[in-house]
Amino acid sequence: MSNIIEVKNLSFAYSRQVVLKDLSFAINQGIFLAIAGPNGAGKTTLLNLLCGLLKPNTGTIKIDAEDIASYSTRKLARKIAVVRQEFVPVFDFTVEETVSMARTPYLGTFGFESQADKILVREALQLTDTERFSDRPIGHLSGGERQRVFIARALAQDTPILLLDEPTSFLDIKHQVDIYDLLKSAQLEKSKTIIAVTHDLNLANQYCDDALLLGSDCSYVIGKTTEVLSANRIEKVFTVKTFAGLVGREKFFIPLGRFAKDRNAIKQNGG
């Protein structure tokens, strides 16, 4: 597999506040990467750099071996689709109209949708369980329903790279699992490269191949999820006591605060 994303010596600061410093990594095509870390560690900033919304202070980002700065907006939209954590639309487009907007980078001179465009939109609505309210104005949906619509829009954009900022925000347990199943299916069946910012380390450990853990001090570690996510490392990065257990072959993590019922028991057992 070849590298679809290459980041080298990337640094970024808001005014004098350095958020990312000398960050370097490469992502192979078809990898599912989780980005985790405490608030303020630069997770969303990194996502915005990867999609060209922000420009790095130093360092380079390459998409398919080309510097991201060389891409036009239209060309980049054919490479990368982005799902934001929360977005409340100004205009009351319907769900289907919102998802159909994903096809804009592919429309011809006259801006008419082809039959292939319509099929992609319909498939995306079905996959995200949003087809049943496709005629409803998006402003009338719950936060969780809107999130699924924007994931549908990203899928309909049909790009090789998907960037998602906490894709399961506002979703109930069933739809959290459904979305990760859907993303994993897109990775395995369509060779999508998926990068998801997440606070759910357990879902990341179950579904993601690799993990990038960012620290609030600009430190970072990247590698296989099973190697990057450990109780000791999570405790250090998030400054919270963490218990790690096993479900089958996979680890799961439970944060334990001062008043957690099992905090002392876990401490006595050395976990």
Backbone as CSV, one residue per row, in Angstrom:
resi,resn,N_x,N_y,N_z,CA_x,CA_y,CA_z,C_x,C_y,C_z
1,MET,0.839,-1.205,0.000,0.000,0.000,0.000,0.873,1.254,0.000
2,SER,0.444,2.271,-0.744,1.194,3.511,-0.814,0.625,4.530,0.168
3,ASN,1.434,5.527,0.477,0.991,6.584,1.380,0.033,7.512,0.644
4,ILE,-1.151,7.690,1.177,-2.102,8.630,0.579,-1.994,9.995,1.255
5,ILE,-1.507,10.006,2.507,-1.272,11.254,3.241,0.125,11.209,3.855
6,GLU,0.877,12.286,3.664,2.200,12.417,4.284,2.295,13.775,4.980
7,VAL,2.598,13.732,6.236,2.765,14.952,7.032,4.209,14.994,7.531
8,LYS,4.883,16.111,7.295,6.306,16.198,7.666,6.592,17.515,8.366
9,ASN,7.105,17.385,9.595,7.548,18.538,10.399,6.477,19.628,10.475
10,LEU,5.247,19.206,10.711,4.110,20.126,10.726,4.026,20.868,12.055
11,SER,3.914,22.185,11.975,3.724,23.008,13.167,2.643,24.045,12.893
12,PHE,1.873,24.347,13.951,0.819,25.352,13.813,0.584,26.017,15.158
13,ALA,0.344,27.331,15.106,0.068,28.086,16.319,-1.030,29.103,16.058
14,TYR,-1.877,29.316,17.070,-2.848,30.397,17.049,-2.215,31.564,17.785
15,SER,-1.839,32.610,17.044,-1.089,33.715,17.610,0.195,33.145,18.235
16,ARG,0.349,33.241,19.550,1.569,32.709,20.178,1.355,31.346,20.824
17,GLN,0.154,30.813,20.724,-0.152,29.523,21.343,0.137,28.390,20.351
18,VAL,1.231,27.691,20.604,1.609,26.573,19.746,0.698,25.387,20.048
19,VAL,0.076,24.843,18.999,-0.851,23.731,19.169,-0.234,22.428,18.677
20,LEU,0.440,22.495,17.541,1.118,21.324,16.974,2.569,21.708,16.680
21,LYS,3.482,20.791,16.958,4.897,21.104,16.766,5.648,19.892,16.236
22,ASP,6.291,20.086,15.080,7.144,19.060,14.464,6.447,17.697,14.378
23,LEU,5.227,17.717,13.892,4.438,16.493,13.758,4.726,15.851,12.403
24,SER,5.101,14.576,12.423,5.395,13.858,11.185,4.772,12.465,11.236
25,PHE,4.080,12.103,10.169,3.539,10.751,10.048,3.077,10.530,8.613
26,ALA,2.855,9.276,8.269,2.337,8.916,6.948,1.211,7.911,7.143
27,ILE,0.206,7.997,6.281,-0.951,7.109,6.357,-1.087,6.360,5.036
28,ASN,-1.110,5.057,5.113,-1.308,4.245,3.922,-2.749,4.314,3.443
29,GLN,-2.945,4.146,2.158,-4.287,4.092,1.605,-5.058,2.937,2.231
30,GLY,-6.314,3.205,2.610,-7.171,2.162,3.157,-7.042,1.929,4.642
31,ILE,-6.376,2.838,5.354,-6.200,2.712,6.806,-7.288,3.490,7.533
32,PHE,-7.722,2.960,8.668,-8.672,3.644,9.550,-7.868,4.146,10.753
33,LEU,-7.682,5.469,10.847,-6.867,6.088,11.889,-7.743,6.857,12.860
34,ALA,-7.531,6.632,14.147,-8.186,7.421,15.186,-7.220,8.496,15.678
35,ILE,-7.731,9.713,15.849,-6.957,10.787,16.478,-7.590,11.070,17.828
36,ALA,-6.820,10.905,18.883,-7.330,11.092,20.237,-6.404,12.009,21.026
37,GLY,-6.913,12.496,22.140,-6.120,13.370,22.998,-7.031,14.297,23.782
38,PRO,-6.498,14.978,24.783,-7.319,15.872,25.604,-7.771,17.102,24.833
39,ASN,-8.753,17.800,25.364,-9.208,19.048,24.756,-8.044,20.026,24.650
40,GLY,-7.938,20.676,23.501,-6.877,21.654,23.303,-5.579,21.080,22.785
41,ALA,-5.547,19.774,22.518,-4.311,19.146,22.052,-4.080,19.329,20.555
42,GLY,-5.075,19.840,19.838,-4.885,20.125,18.417,-5.523,19.123,17.474
43,LYS,-6.467,18.332,17.959,-7.088,17.292,17.114,-7.871,17.910,15.951
44,THR,-8.773,18.834,16.259,-9.566,19.475,15.212,-8.694,20.367,14.341
45,THR,-7.708,21.008,14.940,-6.761,21.821,14.176,-6.061,20.974,13.119
46,LEU,-5.633,19.784,13.512,-4.972,18.888,12.565,-5.916,18.501,11.429
47,LEU,-7.162,18.218,11.772,-8.148,17.884,10.750,-8.319,19.047,9.764
48,ASN,-8.355,20.277,10.297,-8.512,21.451,9.442,-7.285,21.689,8.563
49,LEU,-6.125,21.301,9.034,-4.915,21.387,8.216,-4.937,20.338,7.107
50,LEU,-5.419,19.142,7.443,-5.437,18.051,6.469,-6.430,18.291,5.334
51,CYS,-7.474,19.090,5.607,-8.453,19.362,4.543,-8.222,20.717,3.883
52,GLY,-7.155,21.400,4.267,-6.790,22.654,3.611,-7.477,23.893,4.140
53,LEU,-8.268,23.749,5.207,-8.954,24.910,5.768,-7.966,25.839,6.469
54,LEU,-6.943,25.266,7.078,-5.855,26.030,7.691,-4.555,25.734,6.959
55,LYS,-3.626,26.660,7.032,-2.308,26.463,6.435,-1.266,26.348,7.551
56,PRO,-0.352,25.393,7.449,0.648,25.218,8.512,1.617,26.390,8.575
57,ASN,2.128,26.653,9.771,3.180,27.658,9.916,4.484,27.145,9.310
58,THR,4.773,25.881,9.576,5.935,25.227,8.973,5.563,23.777,8.665
59,GLY,6.320,23.163,7.785,6.083,21.776,7.438,5.201,21.623,6.203
60,THR,5.007,20.376,5.806,4.260,20.097,4.585,3.224,19.004,4.803
61,ILE,2.185,19.066,3.986,1.161,18.025,3.917,1.031,17.627,2.455
62,LYS,1.155,16.341,2.187,0.989,15.839,0.823,-0.196,14.885,0.760
63,ILE,-1.024,15.069,-0.256,-2.140,14.183,-0.546,-1.838,13.516,-1.889
64,ASP,-1.753,12.207,-1.868,-1.373,11.471,-3.090,-0.077,12.032,-3.684
65,ALA,0.892,12.259,-2.812,2.245,12.699,-3.194,2.301,14.131,-3.724
66,GLU,1.192,14.859,-3.696,1.185,16.254,-4.122,0.974,17.166,-2.921
67,ASP,1.730,18.264,-2.884,1.562,19.231,-1.795,0.128,19.746,-1.803
68,ILE,-0.487,19.769,-0.627,-1.889,20.182,-0.535,-2.081,21.621,-1.026
69,ALA,-1.031,22.425,-0.947,-1.122,23.816,-1.402,-1.328,23.909,-2.910
70,SER,-1.006,22.848,-3.636,-1.135,22.875,-5.099,-2.541,22.513,-5.563
71,TYR,-3.391,22.054,-4.646,-4.738,21.628,-5.012,-5.687,22.816,-5.112
72,SER,-6.535,22.802,-6.118,-7.648,23.742,-6.173,-8.725,23.255,-5.211
73,THR,-9.651,24.124,-4.859,-10.738,23.736,-3.956,-11.549,22.586,-4.540
74,ARG,-11.844,22.663,-5.819,-12.633,21.623,-6.489,-11.896,20.286,-6.513
75,LYS,-10.607,20.331,-6.821,-9.808,19.104,-6.888,-9.680,18.461,-5.516
76,LEU,-9.484,19.291,-4.486,-9.343,18.757,-3.135,-10.660,18.153,-2.657
77,ALA,-11.781,18.745,-3.084,-13.107,18.218,-2.701,-13.378,16.859,-3.329
78,ARG,-12.627,16.512,-4.354,-12.749,15.186,-4.945,-11.843,14.170,-4.258
79,LYS,-10.992,14.659,-3.395,-10.078,13.793,-2.643,-10.524,13.590,-1.197
80,ILE,-11.078,14.653,-0.581,-11.343,14.634,0.854,-12.761,15.113,1.149
81,ALA,-13.477,14.331,1.941,-14.780,14.749,2.468,-14.642,14.911,3.981
82,VAL,-15.327,15.916,4.526,-15.175,16.251,5.943,-16.538,16.250,6.635
83,VAL,-16.577,15.667,7.814,-17.774,15.727,8.663,-17.400,16.455,9.944
84,ARG,-18.025,17.597,10.156,-17.738,18.400,11.347,-18.485,17.844,12.560
85,GLN,-18.024,18.259,13.746,-18.631,17.779,14.984,-20.082,18.229,15.113
86,GLU,-20.358,19.458,14.787,-21.733,19.974,14.858,-21.847,21.145,13.910
87,PHE,-22.929,21.150,13.180,-23.156,22.221,12.219,-24.654,22.472,12.128
88,VAL,-25.063,23.673,12.433,-26.482,24.034,12.338,-26.652,24.877,11.082
89,PRO,-27.365,24.374,10.085,-27.493,25.069,8.807,-28.271,26.375,8.922
90,VAL,-27.899,27.334,8.092,-28.593,28.620,8.064,-29.882,28.492,7.252
91,PHE,-29.800,27.748,6.146,-30.949,27.580,5.269,-31.598,26.222,5.518
92,ASP,-32.904,26.180,5.388,-33.654,24.958,5.702,-33.796,24.046,4.485
93,PHE,-32.665,23.579,3.971,-32.719,22.601,2.899,-33.251,21.277,3.459
94,THR,-33.817,20.472,2.580,-34.237,19.144,3.026,-33.010,18.258,3.193
95,VAL,-33.211,17.119,3.833,-32.126,16.162,4.032,-31.558,15.728,2.684
96,GLU,-32.431,15.392,1.750,-31.954,14.920,0.443,-31.195,16.022,-0.298
97,GLU,-31.675,17.247,-0.213,-30.972,18.364,-0.855,-29.591,18.562,-0.237
98,THR,-29.513,18.426,1.084,-28.236,18.586,1.785,-27.229,17.533,1.343
99,VAL,-27.665,16.292,1.267,-26.767,15.214,0.849,-26.382,15.364,-0.622
100,SER,-27.325,15.825,-1.439,-27.054,16.004,-2.872,-25.975,17.053,-3.135
101,MET,-25.802,18.009,-2.194,-24.768,19.036,-2.357,-23.373,18.440,-2.440
102,ALA,-23.208,17.217,-1.926,-21.905,16.556,-1.960,-21.438,16.293,-3.385
103,ARG,-22.367,16.266,-4.328,-22.013,15.959,-5.722,-21.559,17.200,-6.492
104,THR,-21.589,18.372,-5.869,-21.231,19.625,-6.536,-19.865,19.588,-7.220
105,PRO,-18.808,19.034,-6.583,-17.495,19.033,-7.250,-17.462,18.239,-8.549
106,TYR,-18.473,17.424,-8.799,-18.483,16.557,-9.976,-19.439,17.032,-11.062
107,LEU,-20.240,18.051,-10.776,-21.245,18.490,-11.732,-20.605,19.149,-12.955
108,GLY,-21.247,18.985,-14.089,-20.738,19.559,-15.331,-21.037,21.039,-15.445
109,THR,-20.874,21.540,-16.641,-21.012,22.974,-16.913,-22.384,23.511,-16.509
110,PHE,-23.430,22.722,-16.778,-24.790,23.198,-16.523,-25.292,22.839,-15.127
111,GLY,-24.497,22.115,-14.344,-24.832,21.849,-12.953,-25.952,20.864,-12.728
112,PHE,-26.215,19.995,-13.704,-27.290,19.022,-13.549,-26.753,17.708,-12.992
113,GLU,-27.513,17.109,-12.070,-27.126,15.812,-11.518,-27.345,14.709,-12.550
114,SER,-26.415,13.780,-12.593,-26.571,12.610,-13.451,-27.298,11.521,-12.675
115,GLN,-27.652,10.458,-13.376,-28.282,9.327,-12.712,-27.319,8.703,-11.700
116,ALA,-26.035,8.694,-12.036,-25.020,8.148,-11.119,-24.950,8.972,-9.832
117,ASP,-25.073,10.302,-9.954,-25.094,11.172,-8.772,-26.276,10.817,-7.873
118,LYS,-27.431,10.645,-8.484,-28.643,10.336,-7.712,-28.540,8.986,-7.012
119,ILE,-27.909,8.030,-7.671,-27.737,6.702,-7.066,-26.828,6.787,-5.851
120,LEU,-25.733,7.549,-5.952,-24.817,7.705,-4.822,-25.509,8.376,-3.635
121,VAL,-26.330,9.372,-3.910,-27.063,10.061,-2.846,-28.038,9.111,-2.176
122,ARG,-28.764,8.343,-2.970,-29.746,7.414,-2.414,-29.062,6.340,-1.576
123,GLU,-27.936,5.822,-2.028,-27.196,4.801,-1.274,-26.702,5.364,0.057
124,ALA,-26.221,6.603,0.036,-25.716,7.228,1.263,-26.835,7.424,2.274
125,LEU,-28.012,7.817,1.802,-29.165,7.983,2.683,-29.574,6.642,3.292
126,GLN,-29.565,5.606,2.502,-29.940,4.285,2.998,-28.930,3.762,4.018
127,LEU,-27.660,3.932,3.725,-26.610,3.405,4.601,-26.611,4.065,5.983
128,THR,-27.002,5.327,6.033,-26.991,6.070,7.298,-28.357,6.131,7.975
129,ASP,-29.329,5.389,7.431,-30.679,5.333,8.003,-31.311,6.720,8.054
130,THR,-31.092,7.502,7.007,-31.677,8.840,6.930,-32.672,8.979,5.783
131,GLU,-32.815,7.935,4.983,-33.730,7.998,3.840,-35.174,8.209,4.291
132,ARG,-35.523,7.675,5.452,-36.914,7.747,5.908,-37.360,9.165,6.239
133,PHE,-36.421,10.083,6.447,-36.826,11.486,6.630,-36.115,12.394,5.626
134,SER,-35.923,11.876,4.417,-35.188,12.625,3.387,-35.891,13.908,2.959
135,ASP,-37.222,13.986,3.147,-37.972,15.175,2.731,-38.098,16.224,3.833
136,ARG,-37.616,15.906,5.018,-37.745,16.854,6.136,-36.676,17.944,6.071
137,PRO,-37.004,19.173,6.471,-35.982,20.229,6.549,-34.927,19.842,7.581
138,ILE,-33.673,20.069,7.253,-32.603,19.615,8.131,-32.603,20.349,9.466
139,GLY,-33.124,21.577,9.471,-33.193,22.334,10.713,-34.198,21.782,11.699
140,HIS,-35.064,20.868,11.252,-36.072,20.275,12.120,-35.618,18.956,12.729
141,LEU,-34.374,18.583,12.490,-33.863,17.305,12.992,-33.165,17.481,14.332
142,SER,-33.027,16.394,15.051,-32.232,16.407,16.282,-30.751,16.472,15.923
143,GLY,-29.916,16.748,16.913,-28.474,16.812,16.675,-27.930,15.503,16.139
144,GLY,-28.417,14.388,16.688,-27.952,13.083,16.234,-28.385,12.776,14.817
145,GLU,-29.610,13.159,14.469,-30.101,12.941,13.101,-29.305,13.780,12.104
146,ARG,-29.029,15.033,12.485,-28.222,15.886,11.601,-26.840,15.294,11.380
147,GLN,-26.249,14.750,12.446,-24.913,14.173,12.320,-24.902,13.047,11.288
148,ARG,-25.924,12.218,11.314,-26.009,11.112,10.354,-26.204,11.637,8.932
149,VAL,-26.928,12.738,8.795,-27.117,13.340,7.469,-25.784,13.824,6.917
150,PHE,-24.957,14.449,7.758,-23.684,14.963,7.274,-22.694,13.838,6.977
151,ILE,-22.828,12.717,7.677,-22.032,11.540,7.322,-22.503,10.996,5.973
152,ALA,-23.820,11.012,5.764,-24.357,10.603,4.462,-23.816,11.499,3.355
153,ARG,-23.756,12.797,3.616,-23.236,13.729,2.606,-21.773,13.422,2.283
154,ALA,-20.989,13.100,3.310,-19.585,12.765,3.087,-19.447,11.500,2.250
155,LEU,-20.294,10.512,2.520,-20.254,9.280,1.739,-20.665,9.529,0.289
156,ALA,-21.663,10.376,0.095,-22.122,10.689,-1.249,-21.069,11.467,-2.043
157,GLN,-20.176,12.137,-1.348,-19.102,12.871,-2.020,-18.125,11.912,-2.700
158,ASP,-18.119,10.668,-2.216,-17.385,9.583,-2.868,-15.908,9.899,-3.062
159,THR,-15.259,10.296,-1.978,-13.835,10.617,-2.004,-13.020,9.461,-1.421
160,PRO,-11.732,9.360,-1.768,-10.905,8.302,-1.192,-10.576,8.521,0.281
161,ILE,-10.700,9.776,0.753,-10.359,10.113,2.138,-11.580,10.704,2.835
162,LEU,-11.877,10.204,4.031,-12.930,10.758,4.875,-12.298,11.283,6.157
163,LEU,-12.568,12.530,6.494,-12.124,13.126,7.752,-13.360,13.402,8.601
164,LEU,-13.354,12.906,9.825,-14.539,13.061,10.676,-14.130,13.574,12.053
165,ASP,-14.813,14.604,12.502,-14.549,15.182,13.820,-15.622,14.678,14.778
166,GLU,-15.268,13.680,15.577,-16.181,13.043,16.526,-17.487,12.626,15.835
167,PRO,-17.411,11.641,14.956,-18.571,11.251,14.137,-19.750,10.704,14.919
168,THR,-19.542,10.276,16.162,-20.654,9.713,16.928,-21.194,10.678,17.978
169,SER,-20.819,11.949,17.877,-21.389,12.951,18.790,-22.903,12.977,18.644
170,PHE,-23.591,13.062,19.763,-25.050,13.188,19.821,-25.791,11.910,19.417
171,LEU,-25.078,10.821,19.141,-25.740,9.594,18.718,-25.948,8.653,19.900
172,ASP,-27.060,7.912,19.862,-27.282,6.905,20.893,-26.376,5.696,20.630
173,ILE,-26.375,4.735,21.553,-25.445,3.609,21.470,-25.598,2.834,20.166
174,LYS,-26.849,2.581,19.784,-27.091,1.819,18.554,-26.478,2.518,17.348
175,HIS,-26.734,3.826,17.223,-26.239,4.540,16.050,-24.732,4.796,16.131
176,GLN,-24.160,4.848,17.328,-22.706,4.914,17.442,-22.074,3.689,16.797
177,VAL,-22.576,2.526,17.177,-22.051,1.280,16.627,-22.356,1.188,15.134
178,ASP,-23.561,1.588,14.736,-23.937,1.546,13.318,-22.990,2.396,12.474
179,ILE,-22.654,3.586,12.973,-21.776,4.480,12.214,-20.379,3.878,12.090
180,TYR,-19.853,3.327,13.158,-18.520,2.710,13.077,-18.541,1.468,12.191
181,ASP,-19.632,0.705,12.233,-19.770,-0.424,11.311,-19.786,0.067,9.866
182,LEU,-20.499,1.163,9.637,-20.603,1.736,8.307,-19.237,2.232,7.818
183,LEU,-18.515,2.941,8.688,-17.196,3.450,8.316,-16.220,2.299,8.054
184,LYS,-16.299,1.273,8.896,-15.412,0.111,8.705,-15.733,-0.592,7.389
185,SER,-17.011,-0.678,7.067,-17.423,-1.277,5.807,-16.885,-0.477,4.620
186,ALA,-16.970,0.859,4.709,-16.443,1.720,3.643,-14.942,1.538,3.492
187,GLN,-14.245,1.363,4.615,-12.810,1.123,4.568,-12.490,-0.207,3.886
188,LEU,-13.147,-1.267,4.315,-12.814,-2.607,3.843,-13.313,-2.875,2.422
189,GLU,-14.506,-2.387,2.106,-15.103,-2.713,0.815,-14.742,-1.723,-0.289
190,LYS,-14.449,-0.467,0.097,-14.171,0.548,-0.920,-12.783,1.166,-0.775
191,SER,-11.970,0.584,0.120,-10.588,1.055,0.343,-10.518,2.526,0.723
192,LYS,-11.535,3.002,1.457,-11.510,4.382,1.938,-10.441,4.537,3.020
193,THR,-9.780,5.666,3.005,-8.881,6.044,4.101,-9.690,6.929,5.037
194,ILE,-9.800,6.510,6.290,-10.681,7.197,7.232,-9.883,7.703,8.419
195,ILE,-10.048,8.980,8.718,-9.391,9.591,9.873,-10.480,10.199,10.743
196,ALA,-10.601,9.709,11.962,-11.676,10.150,12.846,-11.120,10.660,14.168
197,VAL,-11.421,11.907,14.478,-11.152,12.430,15.815,-12.192,11.834,16.752
198,THR,-11.745,11.307,17.870,-12.692,10.668,18.778,-12.247,10.791,20.228
199,HIS,-13.258,10.841,21.119,-12.993,10.742,22.555,-13.338,9.353,23.063
200,ASP,-13.906,8.521,22.197,-14.296,7.177,22.605,-13.166,6.205,22.291
201,LEU,-12.295,5.990,23.262,-11.132,5.141,23.045,-11.518,3.685,22.850
202,ASN,-12.636,3.283,23.422,-13.061,1.890,23.276,-13.528,1.595,21.849
203,LEU,-14.304,2.503,21.258,-14.695,2.320,19.869,-13.477,2.396,18.951
204,ALA,-12.568,3.306,19.255,-11.345,3.419,18.452,-10.547,2.124,18.501
205,ASN,-10.443,1.545,19.682,-9.674,0.318,19.839,-10.327,-0.849,19.099
206,GLN,-11.654,-0.853,19.027,-12.372,-1.934,18.369,-12.335,-1.818,16.843
207,TYR,-12.347,-0.605,16.324,-12.555,-0.428,14.889,-11.353,0.108,14.111
208,CYS,-10.471,0.844,14.770,-9.406,1.532,14.038,-8.118,0.711,13.987
209,ASP,-7.433,0.799,12.854,-6.169,0.085,12.690,-5.043,0.777,13.459
210,ASP,-4.968,2.091,13.293,-3.903,2.892,13.889,-4.500,3.998,14.743
211,ALA,-3.664,4.547,15.604,-4.101,5.659,16.455,-2.987,6.696,16.550
212,LEU,-3.390,7.955,16.540,-2.488,9.076,16.778,-2.951,9.730,18.069
213,LEU,-2.128,9.660,19.103,-2.475,10.215,20.407,-1.692,11.506,20.604
214,LEU,-2.427,12.619,20.678,-1.807,13.932,20.834,-1.837,14.358,22.294
215,GLY,-0.723,14.901,22.775,-0.662,15.418,24.134,-0.826,16.923,24.150
216,SER,-1.250,17.467,25.265,-1.439,18.918,25.372,-0.109,19.668,25.368
217,ASP,1.008,18.939,25.488,2.340,19.551,25.463,2.992,19.410,24.088
218,CYS,2.193,19.133,23.058,2.648,18.947,21.674,3.392,17.632,21.454
219,SER,3.404,16.759,22.455,3.955,15.426,22.243,2.944,14.596,21.470
220,TYR,3.420,13.523,20.869,2.499,12.644,20.153,3.111,11.262,20.003
221,VAL,2.246,10.289,19.799,2.681,8.930,19.492,1.704,8.370,18.474
222,ILE,2.223,7.662,17.487,1.382,7.084,16.448,1.837,5.660,16.187
223,GLY,0.885,4.800,15.906,1.202,3.400,15.646,-0.059,2.573,15.653
224,LYS,0.106,1.268,15.745,-1.043,0.389,15.827,-1.861,0.731,17.069
225,THR,-3.176,0.691,16.925,-4.063,1.085,18.024,-3.776,0.297,19.290
226,THR,-3.555,-0.999,19.143,-3.311,-1.851,20.306,-2.028,-1.482,21.034
227,GLU,-1.088,-0.868,20.309,0.184,-0.471,20.926,0.116,0.941,21.511
228,VAL,-0.594,1.835,20.822,-0.660,3.231,21.264,-1.554,3.398,22.488
229,LEU,-2.699,2.710,22.478,-3.658,2.868,23.569,-3.369,1.866,24.680
230,SER,-2.847,2.362,25.766,-2.587,1.562,26.964,-3.025,2.374,28.170
231,ALA,-3.301,1.696,29.273,-3.758,2.388,30.480,-2.732,3.418,30.951
232,ASN,-1.461,3.032,30.940,-0.416,3.943,31.414,-0.324,5.193,30.543
233,ARG,-0.396,4.998,29.225,-0.280,6.149,28.333,-1.512,7.037,28.435
234,ILE,-2.683,6.435,28.547,-3.917,7.217,28.689,-3.891,8.019,29.983
235,GLU,-3.437,7.410,31.072,-3.330,8.120,32.350,-2.407,9.324,32.228
236,LYS,-1.298,9.142,31.520,-0.319,10.223,31.382,-0.859,11.365,30.529
237,VAL,-1.477,11.026,29.400,-1.936,12.049,28.459,-3.185,12.773,28.975
238,PHE,-4.117,12.019,29.578,-5.380,12.611,30.024,-5.381,12.968,31.513
239,THR,-4.340,12.593,32.220,-4.208,12.821,33.676,-5.429,12.321,34.440
240,VAL,-5.829,11.094,34.142,-6.933,10.466,34.861,-6.601,8.988,35.036
241,LYS,-6.868,8.475,36.240,-6.619,7.071,36.491,-7.494,6.228,35.575
242,THR,-6.905,5.178,34.989,-7.600,4.383,33.992,-7.418,2.897,34.245
243,PHE,-8.521,2.186,34.176,-8.487,0.728,34.276,-8.574,0.139,32.874
244,ALA,-7.734,-0.833,32.571,-7.773,-1.530,31.290,-8.146,-2.985,31.533
245,GLY,-9.177,-3.462,30.838,-9.586,-4.854,30.924,-9.603,-5.480,29.547
246,LEU,-10.031,-6.713,29.461,-10.086,-7.421,28.191,-11.499,-7.902,27.893
247,VAL,-11.913,-7.723,26.639,-13.125,-8.351,26.123,-12.652,-9.193,24.945
248,GLY,-12.580,-10.503,25.141,-11.959,-11.347,24.134,-10.489,-10.993,24.036
249,ARG,-10.064,-10.617,22.842,-8.653,-10.250,22.647,-8.411,-8.750,22.780
250,GLU,-9.492,-7.966,22.813,-9.345,-6.511,22.771,-9.460,-5.864,24.146
251,LYS,-8.699,-4.788,24.331,-8.730,-4.027,25.575,-9.921,-3.076,25.598
252,PHE,-10.398,-2.803,26.800,-11.342,-1.705,26.980,-10.858,-0.887,28.157
253,PHE,-11.265,0.386,28.191,-10.737,1.317,29.185,-11.878,1.969,29.959
254,ILE,-11.666,2.125,31.277,-12.633,2.804,32.131,-11.889,3.875,32.929
255,PRO,-12.242,5.162,32.742,-11.625,6.208,33.559,-12.224,6.181,34.962
256,LEU,-11.394,6.438,35.955,-11.837,6.358,37.348,-11.496,7.660,38.068
257,GLY,-12.530,8.436,38.396,-12.334,9.684,39.122,-12.197,9.459,40.619
258,ARG,-12.074,10.539,41.365,-11.848,10.441,42.811,-12.973,9.718,43.518
259,PHE,-14.208,9.881,43.019,-15.357,9.297,43.700,-15.910,8.063,42.978
260,ALA,-15.150,7.530,42.039,-15.588,6.315,41.348,-15.695,5.169,42.355
261,LYS,-16.743,4.376,42.261,-17.009,3.320,43.236,-15.879,2.304,43.314
262,ASP,-15.273,1.987,42.181,-14.267,0.928,42.161,-12.836,1.446,42.141
263,ARG,-12.650,2.740,42.394,-11.302,3.297,42.301,-10.331,2.597,43.244
264,ASN,-10.725,2.442,44.496,-9.820,1.822,45.477,-9.589,0.347,45.196
265,ALA,-10.637,-0.336,44.765,-10.493,-1.767,44.467,-9.518,-1.978,43.315
266,ILE,-9.623,-1.134,42.300,-8.729,-1.252,41.150,-7.308,-0.950,41.579
267,LYS,-7.145,0.037,42.448,-5.816,0.407,42.926,-5.196,-0.740,43.712
268,GLN,-5.973,-1.396,44.550,-5.447,-2.505,45.353,-5.041,-3.692,44.486
269,ASN,-5.751,-3.856,43.356,-5.444,-4.967,42.478,-4.296,-4.651,41.509
270,GLY,-3.812,-3.433,41.601,-2.699,-3.059,40.757,-3.075,-2.750,39.335
271,GLY,-4.393,-2.643,39.049,-4.837,-2.345,37.665,-4.745,-0.906,37.398
